[in-house]
Amino acid sequence: MKQIDSYDFSGKKAIVRVDFNVPLNDKLEITDDTRIRAAIPTLKKVLAGGGALIIMSHLGRPKGPAEKFSLKHILARVEQYLGVPVQFAPDCQQADAQAAALKPGEVLVLENLRFYAEEEGKPRGLADDATDEEKKAAKAAVKESQKAFTKKLASYADCYINDAFGTAHRAHASTALIADYFDADHKMFGYLMGKEVAAVNKVM
């Protein structure tokens, strides 16, 4: 993948997969924002380069839309660290208009990717006594719908950045699969991913 430092973000929209899976207390307040702070250098690089940001992440392990797993609870903290207003798309699959309207220097956070089964590519709602055939059919169905889910996310942006080291090992829609929709010159690792990859290479 291309290095983030050598990419020209001017006038481009970058969709960035981050790991904002931060712990929240009973009042839905962040108790540890380490993961948010870790991604800020990459996000600021895009803005400083004249680009617009579309941020996507998961939060928790929801089995569908759930208030306690909404990324809207972290928006204020992201705004605080980026120093710019942050817009919110309440459905990661219905953000076409908001993404299209983004101007350089603007930021849009998409709602929790895992509100959709397609993010992880695993069927939901199967009966406990589902047969092997039913399980196989459900898995095939979600894998098929995952293609449209991934294509939609990719359609929002001109380039893709993966800066979510904590989920990079999983073949999810927003990590491994979305990268196929961008050519080599328009997909890259963020600073956090780059640092972790370098560390792994050193150990190896």
N, C-alpha and C positions, 0 to 999 in steps of 0.2 A: 504493500500500500504506500501511497505517496506521503511525504512528510508534511505536516501541517504548516511548518515554517516557510515552505517553498510554494505554498498555494496562494493564488490571488483571489481573495474573497470579495473584492470590490463589486458591488451590485448583485451579488449572488445570495441565494438563500441556502443556508446549511442546516440540514437536519442532523441533530447530534444525539446519539444514544448515550445517556449518562446513567449512573446508578444512584438514584436519589431515594433508595429504599432505606429511609432513616426511621429510627424508632420514635413513636409518638406516645404520649401519656394518655390518661383517660379523658383529658380535656382537649385531645388532638393537638397538643403542643409538641414541638420537636425537642427531644431530650439530648440528642447528640447529632450535630450537623457536619461531622467530619467528612462524610461522603459528598455533601454539597460543596464544601470548601475545596475539596480535592479536584472538582471539575471546573472551578471558576477560571483558572488560567486559560484553559482551552476555549471556554465560552467568550472570555474577554478578547482573546486573539481574533476571533471571528468578527466581533463588533469593531475592534480597533482597525481591522482591515477593510472596513466598509461593507461588511455583510450583514444579513439579517439572520436571526437564530430561531430555529424550531427545535425545541427540546422535548425529548421523549424518554420516559422511564417507566418502571413498574414500582409498586409499593405494596408490600405484603403478599399474601397468597389468596386473593379474592376468587370466588367462584362465579363472578359476575359483578355488575356495578354495586358498590357498597360505599356509603358515606364515609365510613371510618378509613377507607383506603383511597380516598380521593386525593389527588395531587394538589388540589386547591389549598390544602392545609399548609403547604410548604412555599407557596408563592411569595409571601412577604419576606421570607428569609432569602430567597433567590434574588428578589428585588434589592434587598439590603446589600448583598455582596456584589451584584452587577452594577448597581447605582443607576439603573434605568427602570421605567415602568415595565411590568411583565403582563402580557395578555394571557388569557386562558381559553383553551378549547375544551368544552365539557364532554366532547366525544372525539376520540382520536381518529375515528373514521369519517367524521363529518366536519373536517376543518378546512375544506377546499377554499372557501371564500376568505377566511381569516389568513390562511397561508398566502393566497394570491395577493392580498392587500398589504402584506408586510413590506415596509420600506427599510433601507439600510439603517442599521442601528436599533431596529425594533426586535422584540423578543416575544415568542409565543410558546407557551408550555401546553403540550397535549395531555389530555386526561390519561390516567393509568392504562397502560397497554394491556395489562392482564385482566381488564374488565371483559376482554374478548378471549375466548378459548384459542383463537387462531394465533395469538402471540406465542404460546408455548407449543401449539400444535397437538394438544391432547384433548380428546372428547370429554364433555361434561354431561352430567345428568343421566348417565347410564344406570339402569336398575342394578341392584346388588346381585340379582340372579340372571344377569344378561348372559346370553350364550356367547361362545367364542366367535360365532359368525356375526352376531350383533356388535360385539366389540370391534371386530375387524372392519365391519361396514362403517361404524361410527368414526373410527380412526381414519379411514379412507376419505370420508366426507369432510372432516375437519382439515385434513391435509390439502384437499382440493380448495376449500374456501380460504385456506391460509394464503394461497397465491394471490387472490384478489385483495386480501387484507394487506399483504406486504406491498403490492403494487400501488395501493392507495397511499401508504405512508411515503413511498419513494416519490410519488407524483408531486408532493408538496415542495420539493427542493431541487436545487441544482447540483448539490454535492452532499456526501454523507461522511460523517465522522463517528467513529466508535471510540468512546472514552469510558466505557463501562467494563472495567477489568473483572469485576465480580460476577458478571454474567457472560463474559466473552467465550467461555468454554461451552456454552449451551447453543445448540442450533435453533435459536428462536427467530421469529420473523424479523425483529428489530436489530438483530446482531448479524448472524451468518447469511440469512436469506435476502435481506434488503440490499446487501452489498452487490448482489448480482445485477441489480438494476442501474448501477453506475459503472462507467468505464474506469479503467485504472487511474486516469488522471483526475478523477472526481470522487475518489473515496480514500479515506486516510484514517490513521489512528490519531487520537488526541494526545496531549502531553502526558496524562496519567497512564494511558495504555502504553505509550512509547517507553515510559520510564520502567514500567513493570516488565515489558518484553525484553528490554535491555538487561534488566536484573536476572531474568530467567536465562537469557543467553549466556550471561556471565557465569552463572552456576553450572550450566550445561558444559 
